[in-house]
Amino acid sequence: MRVYARRPPHGPPSKVLKLLLRKLLQGALMIAVVSAATFALLSSAGGDALAGMYENPQVSQETIERMRAVYGLDRPVAERYAGWLAKAAAGDLGDSFYYRTPVAGLVLGRLGNTLVLSALALIMALGAAAILSYLQARYGGRTLDTVIEAVVLVAASVPGIVLALVFLLIIAATPAAGRGWLSTLLAAAALGMPLTAVFLAQLSRGLQEAMREDFVRLARAKGLGETAIILRHAWRAAVAPVITLFGLSIGALVGGSVVVETILGWPGIGALTVTAVQSRDVPLVMGIVLIAAVAVWLGNTIAELLQVVNDKRLRNAEEI
């Protein structure tokens, strides 16, 4: 159970600093655990990036063994992981076996494309949820309730692979001159559709509950209009759970873009993951996992900071 006590006036900055330090420690521990588990799973799966060379009669056994020694694939798993972790801590993620290029530059280059797609997906999902939930709180009515229920049901039910395939047909039927921007928007829509259902369901319910609270009745008694009441008072109360979902969705978008990017041909980190796994490119897979873990940690941290900014009780109170 959480009990809150008033802090001295100088408390809020200290609370934010403690929050950041705590999140940094949590992030370091999470990255260590996730990377160790991924490395162990990849090693136990059998085979490596050089396994396919054994089937090539033109490459001798001695040549393959020498290459395994050069890449360190002949060493024990624990020793290889320790070496990878030490280099990763220094910013060196090694070289990709498949692309023959540094992993860090390759992953960060593709990550930029995925972040653009994720940002558009979040804007679409939050925009649709905010507009529909506002209209429902402002005007009400069975028609709007039915529309919102239908949107939530469809957005949550349609599989991402089906949506991506439908959008792929639309893109193929579009003239070449307009495919660039259309493919970007449709890829973002496919990625953000599940989030639309989550944001809309939460925000709609939150606004409906907030509009029945005493502070809303007091605002009406003071003569404020419905729009002002929703935007100034009810919205802040309803948006708190959505902030948490927003933070969690950042990592989910970065890590869950595999299907959309692969089907629609978007050159992001999701499509890169498929290639890395198919080619058994361990350094590249580890680099992608590391970036995805950092994205999840960053999203959670941003969500907690936004909660502190949005809720005065969290800024002026201390958890005991």
N, C-alpha and C positions, 0 to 999 in steps of 0.2 A: 504494500500500500504506500502511496506517495503522500507526504505531508509537506506543505510549503510554509516557509517562514520568511518574514520580511528581511531583506538585506539592507545594509547601509547604503546611502546614496551612491557610493563609489562601486557598488556591486556589479552592475551589468557588464562593464568591460571585462572584469575579472571572470565573470561567468562565461562570456564568449570565448575568452582565452582558454579557460579550462575545457570548454567544449571542443575547441580546435585541437588541443593537445590530446584529449581522449580519442577523438576521431583519427588522429594521426597514428596513435598506438594501435587502435583497432584495424586501421587500414594496413599497417605493416604486418600484423599478425594474419589478417585475412589473405594477403598476397602470398605470404610464406606457405600457408596451409594449402591454398588453391594450387599454387605452382608445384608444390611437392606432390600433391595427389595427381595432378595432370601428368607430371613427369613419370611417376610410377605406373600409371595406367598405360601411357604410351609405350613404356618399356616392356610391360607384361603382355601387350597385345601381340608381340612377336614381329620380327622383321624390322627393317629400317630403310633409309633412303637408298641404300646400296643393294638391297635384297634382289631387286630386279636384274642386277648385273650377273647374278649367278646363272641365269638362263641364257646369257649371251656367250656363245661358244668362242667368240673372238677375244674375250677377256679372260685371262688366266686367274686361277685361284690365288696365286701369289700377289697379283696386282690388286685384287679386291681386298686382300688382307692388309696390304700396305696402305690402301686408301682408308680402310677402317681405322688403322692406327693413326693416320694423319688427322682424321676427324674425331679421334678419341672414342670411337664406337666400340672399341675392344675393352674399355675400362668398366669396372663395376658401376651399377646404376647410381649408388650413393655418391661415389666419387665424381661421376659425370654431373649429377645434380648440384653438388657443392661447387664445382667449377663454374657451372652455368649461373648459379645464384651470385657468386662472387663477382663475375663479370657483369651481370645484370645490375647489381648494386652500383657498379661504376659507370653504368650507362651503355655497356656493350652487350647487345643481345645476340652477337655472333652473326654468321653469314647463312643465308638460305641455301640449302642443298639444291633446290629446284631452280631458283632464279639466279643463283650465283651472285648475290648482291647482299649488302648489309641488311639484316632484318629490321633494324630500327627505322631506317629511311623508308623501306618498303611498306612497313605497317603504318607508320605515321602518314605517309602519302595517301594510302587507301583510307585511313581513318578520317581524313578531312572530307572525303566524299560521303562517307557514312554519316558524319556529323551534320553535313548540309541536309541530307535526306531526313535525318532524325529531327533536326530543328523544324523543317517544314511539316513533318508528321505531327510534332507537338503543337505547333501553331494551329494546324487544321483541327486537331482533336480538341484542344482547349477552346478555340474560337467557336466551334460548333456547339460544344457543351455549354459555354457561357451564354451564347445567344439564345439557345433553346430554353435553358433553365431560367434566364431572365424573363423571356416572354411568358413562360408558364407562371412564374411568380407575379408578374405584372398584370397579366390578363386572365390567367386561369382558364377554366372551361374544360369540358370533357374532350373536345377535339384536340387541344394541345396535349393533354394527358395521353391520349391515344397515339399521337404522333411520336411523342418522346418514348413511350413504351415500345413502339414499333422500331424506332431507330436503335434503341438499346438492344432489342432482341436480334435484329439483323446484324448489327455491328459485332455483337458478341458471338453469333452463331456461325457466320460464314467463315470457313477455313481460309487461312492466309494464302495457301497454295491455289485454291479455287479463284480467289479474288485476283491474284497475280496473273493467272492464266486468262481470265476475262479481260483484264487490262492489257495483256499482251496482244490479244486479238484486236482490241480497239486501236492500239498503237500501230499494228500492222496494216489496218485499214485506213490510217491517216496519211495524207500526203507527206512526202519526205521533208518538205519545208517546215512543217509544224511538229515534227516528231520530237525534236529536242526538248522543248519546254513541256510538251504534253507527257512524255515519258517520265520526266522528273516529277511532275505533279501527281501522276497516277501511281508512281512508285511510292511517293510520300503518303498518298491516300491509302494504299494497300498496307503500308507499315503502321499507319496511325489509326486504322479502323478499329482494332480491338481497344485502343486507348480511348477512343471516342465513347464507346459503351461504358467503360469504367468511369471516366470523368463525368459523363452526363448523368449516369445513375446516382453517383455520389453527390454531385452538385445540385441536382434537382431535389433529391431528398433533403439535403442540408438546407436549401433555401426554404422549402416548405415548412420545415421544423422551425427555422429561425423566424419566419413570418408570424408564428404563433406565440413567440416569446413576449415577455412583459416589456422589454425595452422597445420593441416595435410598436406596441400599443401606446407606450408613452410618447414615442416620436409622432404617432398619428394625433395624439391629443395636443401636441404642440403645434399642429398644423402643417407638418411636413408632407410633401407629396409622395406618392407611392414610389416614383423613380428614385427620389432622394433617399427614401427609407431603405430601398433595396441596395443601392450602391454604397451608401454611407454606413449603414448599420447591419443589415441582414447579411450582406455579402461577406463581411469580415468574419462573421461567425460561421458561415457555411463553407468558407474556402479552406479552413484549417486542415481537414482530412485530405482535400485535393492537393495541398502542398506536399504532403507525405507521398501521395501517389505520384505526383510529378517527379519528385526526387528518385523514387524507385524506377520510374519508367525510363529515365536516362540510361541507366545501365542495361535495362531490358531491351531498349531499342538498338544500342550498340552491339549487344551480344546476340540479339534475336533477328538480325536482318538477313540471315543466310538464305532463306527461301525466296524472299522478295528480290534480293539483289541477283541471285542466281538465275531466276526465271526471266526477270526484266533486263538482265544484262547491265546492271549498275555496277561500276568498278569500285566497290567499297570493300570493307573488311569482311563482310559476310561471304562474298564470292571468293575472296582470298582464302578464307578458312576452308572452303571446300577443296580448293587446289592443294592447300597445305596438307590436309588429311589424306587425300587421295595419293599424294606423292610421298607420304610418310616423312614429311619435312619437319623433324622435331624442333629445330631452332625456330622455324617460322610459326609452328603451332604454339610454342611456349611464348613467343613474342605477342601473338594475338591474345592468348589467355591473360597475359600480364596486362595488356591494354584494357581488355574487357573488365578485369578485376578492378583496375584503377577507376574505370568509368562507373562501376557499381558503387565503389566507395565514394567517389566524388558526388554522385547523385544523392546518396544518403546524407552526406555532409551538407550539401546545398539545401536539402529539405529541412534538416534540423535548424540551420541558420535562418531560413525563411520563416520557420515556425516561431523562433525567438523574435524576429522582427514583427511578425503579425500579431503576436499575443503579448500584451503588456504584462500579464501575470508571469510569464516565463522570463521577461527581462528584469522584473523587479523581485523575483522570488528565488529562493534557493532550495534545491532538493536535499532533504535530510535522510 
